[in-house]
Amino acid sequence: MSKYKCVIFDCDGVLVDSEAIGNKVFVDMANELGANIDLNYAIKHYKGGFLKDSINQLSKLLEGHVPDTFETEYRTRSFEAFKKEMKPISGIKPVLDNLKIPFCVASSGPENKIRLNLELAGLLPYFKNNIFSCYTIQKWKPEPDIFLWSAQTMGYNPSECLVVEDSITGVRAAKRGGFDVFGYAEHDYNNELQHEATKTFGSMGELLGMI
């Protein structure tokens, strides 16, 4: 019998395969401003982060030459890209179909983005109203607030919940909140997760057996 009573999933990179799509739009826009970065650079520096932090980092790189409209334009262009290219993470549907305990999603993105991405990937019916956004509480990872709020709303203590994350920022947020956290390491290019996550796994096919 599982020690866990609830699973809290991150969204981008854990449920939906959106990280590369969003990063590509960001890279294209950054390079239009003269940043001269590539996708590997973006994944290394911006993965799992809060968009405003990524824009602040880009502003430092470009010595302040980032227009005020950057975030709005990024949202517009990334939504269009998501509509064309969004897929569920390979193997996640069998996990959600066979998970015998309650689960929810907790993400740094705005709630409308989380819902759109889940809908485009065919996953929205699994989550109904169990969707938690950092924007709602205005607290972002690596602060643990999003996970604490999710657990409390679902009706469980941190010790009863498992968080599933794919970024070092998310792993650290979960640990700060007193949660066990499993790191989905298929795209852990910097090999960061195994040193900080409770456990790591390389494919979604492994997850149910670990819970």
Secondary structure, DSSP 4 states (H G I P E B T S, - for coil): --S-SEEEE-SBTTTB--HHHHHHHHHHHHHHTT----HHHHHHHHTT--HHHHHHHHHHHTTT---TTHHHHHHHHHHHHHHHH--BPTTHHHHHHH--S-EEEEESS-HHHHHHHHHHTT-HHHHTT-EEEHHHHT--TTSSHHHHHHHHHHT--GGGEEEEESSHHHHHHHHHTT-EEEEE-TT-TT--HHHHSSEEESSGGGHHHH-
